[in-house]
């Protein structure tokens, strides 16, 4: 390590180890973290059997919804090789803040290699291995396993429906609202097609909106014709809720069957495109259509009642975890070749980004989120900081960072027992 790091104090060779419990909201407990310095790593040990998951779901944090339950979330993070890079550490003033990292620091660190804009995340690619397909169905199963809240028919809704003649006003009120909207944009909707491409696209979208509202209006009128009385409407809502629960239970059974079929394959082998498309089609077709109530405004008055038909599809209720699969494969020499080149080209610039321009750092001024870098002589030195990092699926608090500070006298003696750890987040 550079001679002037930590004012010349502390170790220059060996390994500096950080053990941290990421599931404590603030790392204040005696068991929250530990810093050790060793001359040599020695033999690697097995992970303790009782080590908890890296994210227990209690506080805000990274997404692991592609696992069926918290019990399936790994107890260790992926191994991502890093380089130790020496950079100048000079503070700067910006909008009343004292900051350490220069603007666009990632671009400086990676020089001529492409870096995606901060927070510009690639979309989830389609599964390219059977494990990717497994993540999709596991994320759906996790979503379906969450308990449904009981259907609640508000007293205000019942009161509205029982007002004499109220049900008969629901469709006319919608018609009046639509007529007012169409009148406002009549020139654009009924006039000649605009010459400007942006205006033409806007007109096309608005015409599609008008047609969709017409379809919804006809469905609503038919629903109210079938259920002209308050009791009939409420019974219909309750019946739909019961049927939705039965569909959901059946969907869990169907997902279990899909999972068994996927598990019969070598998970870390390519999934044929036609096999994924067939699975995707089955998942998209597995849906339930139901009627629900909603609150609407009418002439500036809120809490008026209307109804809408909605589709619930199991495919829309998941987070695929494909970003994590790509990263796991990338850090595994045997599985890296499974990643399509087009996906690599999109993800490598993304992994080079620094979230909020905040790097991992040893020594020097810290890149504070709630605090500023401390100028001049200090009672504590920054041992290191560990920032939120999409490549590692690290999200400390609300996209913050951990900061480890140490007394200079303790650092001189290589005594890390008194190190202090802070969490700063939004």
N, C-alpha and C positions, 0 to 999 in steps of 0.2 A: 504494500500500500504506500501511497505517497508519504514522504517524510513529514510534510506539514499538516497532514490530516489529523484532526482532533488536537490541534496545537502541538503536534509532535508526541502526544501521549498515546497510550494504549498499544495493542498488539499490531505487528506488521506482517506476521506470518501465521499460518494455521487457518482455523475456521471459527467464525462467529455464528453461533446458533441462536435462533429464536424459536421458542415453543410458545404457542398462543392458543387460548381457547376462544375461537371466534364467536361462540354462542353466548358470551357474557355481553350484555348491552354496553357496559363501560368496563374496561379491564382494570378494576380496582382491587379485586380479591387477591389474596396471596397465591392462589392457584391459577390466576388469569394468564400469566405469562412468566417466562423464565429466559434469561439470557446467559449463555455459557460461551467461554472461549476454550478451544482445545487445540493442541498442537497437531494432532492427527485424528482422522475420523474413526479409525478402527473398524471393526467388523460391524456391518449393518445388522440391526436387530429386527425381529418381527414386530409389527404394530401390535400394541396391547389389545387383547380381545375385547376389553370393555371400553375402548376408545369410541367416543360418540361421533355422530355424523358431523361433517364440516359445516352443516347448516341445519339447525333444528326447527326452523320455521317460526320461531317466537318473535324475533325482531326483523326489521327490514333487512334484506340481504339479497344474495344472488338467486337466480331461478334454478331449481332442480325439479321442476314439475314433470320432467320426462321419466322420473322414477315413480314406481307405483305407490310408494309410501316413503316416509322419512327413514324407516328402517333400512331401505335399499340405498340411501344416499351414502357415498363413500365416506370413510373416516379419514382419508388423506387426500390431498390435492394432487393434481397431475404434476409430473416433473417437467419443468420447462427450463432448458439450459439458458443461462444468461452470461453476458460478458460484463466484467467490471471495467467501466470506462471513466477515465479521469477527465473532468471538465472544470473550467473556471467556475467559481462560486461567488458571484457578485450580486448584490441586491440592487433593486431598481424600484422607483416609485411609479405607481399607476393608479389613478383614480382614488387617491388617499390611502392606498395599500402599499405595504413594503413587501415586495415579492423577490424570490430567489431565482426561479427558472426564467430564462429569457422567453420572449414570445415564440410560438411554434418550435418549442424545444425538441419535439420528436424529429422534426425535419433536420435540425442541427445534428442530432445524434445519429440519424441514419443517412445523412448526407444525400447522395444521389439516388437512394432507393425510394420508391413511392410510399407515401404515408397518407392514409385516408383522413379526411377532416374529422376533428374531434366529435365523438358521439354519432358519427355516421356509421351505423351498423349494417352489415349486409343482411339481406333477407334470408330466412331459413331455406337452404336448398332442399330439393327433393331427396329422399333417402337413396343412397347409392350402395348401401350394404344392408344385409338382413338385420343387423343391429339397429340401423336407422329406422327400419320399419317397426322393430320392437319398441323403440323409444316412442314412436307415434301411438301405438296401441296402448302402451303403458301410461302415457300422459292422458289418454282418453279414459282409461280405467281409473286413474287417480281422480279425475274430474267427476266421473260417475259415482265414485265411492263417497263423495262428500254428501252429508245429509241435506235433504231438501227442507226448507222451512215450510211450515204449515200454511196453507192458503188462508188468508185473512180477508174477510169481506168487511171493509170499514163501515161503521155506522153511517158516516156521511154519504157513502155510496147508496146505501139502502134508503136513506132519507131522500136523496135526489130522485131515485127511481120511483118512489111512492108519491112524489108530487104529482097532482092531477095533470095529465097530459104531457109530463116531462119526456117520456120515452119518445113521443111523437116529434119532439123538437130536436132530437139528436142529429138526424140526417139533414134537415133544413139548415141547422146551424153550420154543419160541415159545408153544405152547398154555398151558403153565404160567404164563408171564409174563403172558399176556392174562387168564387166569383170576384171577390175583392182583389185577390192576388192576381188573377188573370187580367183584370181590368188594368192593374198597375203596369203589367208587362205586355199589354195587348199589341202595341206597336211592334215589339220585337217578335212576338209569337205569330202574328198574322201577316206581318209585312213581308216584303221580299227578303230572300236570304242575304245576310250582310256580306260585304266584300272581305272584311277582316276575318282571318282564320280564327282568332280568339273569340270574336263575337259569334261566329258560326257555331263553334263548339259550345258556347254558352247557350245559344238558342236550341241546339240539339238536346242538351241536357235538360233544359226547361221544358221542352216538348215531351221528353220522356217522363219528367216529373208529373206533368199534367195527365198523361196516360195512366201512370201508376196510381195517381189520386182517383181517377175515374174507376179503375178496377177496385180499389179499396172501398170506394163509395158504394159500388154495387154489392160487394160482399157484405158491407155493414147493413145495407138496407135489407138484404136477404136474411141476415142473422136476426134482425129485429122483427122481421115478418114471421119468422119461426118462433120467436120468443117475445110476444107483445106485452107480457106481464112481468112485473118485477120478480115474482117467485120463479117464473120459468127461466129468466135470465140467470138468477143466482144458482138455481139447480144445474143449469148448463155449465156454469163456471166450475162448480164443485165436481161435476161429472168429468169435465175435461181434465181437472187436476188429478183425479183418481186414475184416469186413463194414461195420463202422462207418467205417473209413477209406475204403472204396470209396464209401459214401454221402456222406461229407464231400467227396470229390473231385467227385462228381456235383453236390452242392449248390453248389459254387463255380461250376461251369459254368452252373447254372440261375440263380444270382445275377447272373452276367455278362450273361445274356440279359435279365433284368429291368432291369439297369442301362442296357443299350442302348435298351430300349423307353422308359425314363424320359427319357433324354438326348435323345430325338427331340422332346420338348416344350420350350416356353419354360419354363425352370426357375423363373423368377420370375413365374409366373402361377398362378392358383388351380388346385388339383387337385380335380376333382369328387369328392364324397363317395363315390359308388358306385365310382369308379376306385380310391380308396384302400382301400375295404372289400374289393374284389376282390383287390387286391395283398396286403393283410393276410391274407386267407383262404388264399391260395396259400402265403404264408410260414409260417403256423401249421400248415398241413397237411404241410409238408416236414419230416418228423421220422423218427427211427430208434429202434426199440425194441431193447433189448439187456439181457442178464443180466450183473450184476457181483457181485463178492463184497464183503462188508463185515465189519468186526470188531464183535462185540457182547459185552456182559457177561452172565455167567451165574452166578447165585448169588454175586455179588461178585467173580468171577474174570474178568479181561479176556482179550482175544485169543481169544475163541471165534469161530467162523466161521458166517456165514449168507450168504444170497444174496438179491438183489432185482432185479426187472425195472424198468428205467428208460426213460423217453422222452427223447431229445435232439431238441430242435427248434431250427432256426436262428433262429426269431423271438425266442426267449428269450435269445439270446447276442449282445445288442447294446446299445449306449447311443445313443439316437437323435440327440443333439445338438440337439434342438428348442429347448431353452432358449437356445442360442447363435444359432440361426436367428432366433428372436423378437427378440433383442437387436440382431442385425445389421440386421434390417428396421427396427427402431425408430429406429436412428440413420441411416437412409437415407430422405430425404424422398420419393423416388420409390417405394420399396417399403413404406413404413410402412402405406399404406392396405390392404395385403394381410392385415394382422393382424386377426383377428376381435375385435370389441369385448370379448367375454367374456374372451379371453386377455389383452388389454391391462389390463382391470380387475384381473386376478390378478397380473400381472407388475410393474406400476408400483409398488405397495406393496412388493413383494419387492426391487426395485432400490434402493429408498430405505433399506434396512436398512444398518447398519454391522456388519460381521462382528466379533463379540466386542466391540461398542461402540467400535471403533477407527476413527477417521476418517483421511482424508488431511489432513495439517496442514503449515502453514508457520510456523516460529518457535514460540516459547513452550516449554512443557514437553512432552516427548515422551510418548506413550502406550505405555510399554514392555510387552513381553510377558514377557521374562526379567529385565528391569531396571526400576528405579523412576525416576520423574522426579527430576531433580537440583535440589535446593533451594539457593537462594542463589547467590553468585558462582560462575561456572564457567569452566573453561579453554576450553570449547567451547560453541558455541551450536547449537541444532537448526536447520539450514537448512530441512529439510522431512522429512516421512515419507510413504511410499507404502504403504498397507495392502492386505491381501488384500481383493478387491473382486469380488463375484459378477457385478456388472453388466459389468465389464471382462473377466471370466473370468481374473482374476489370483489366483493362489494362491502366495504366496512361501514356499518351504519347506513346512512343515506348517501352512498357514493363518496365517502370520506377517506381518511387515512389514519394509520396508527403512527405515533411518534414516540420514540424511546429516547429519553434524556438521562444523562448520568453526571454525577459530580466529578470535576476534574481530578480531585485527589483519589477518588475511587478508581477512576480510569487509569491513573498512573500506577496504581497497585494491582491492576487487572482484577479488581473486585467488582463484579457485576451484580452482586446481590442487592445493592441499593438502587438499581436502575428504576426509573419511573416511566410508565407508559400512559400516553394520552390517546383518546379517540376524538377526532374532530370530524363533524359531518354537517350536512345542511339542516 
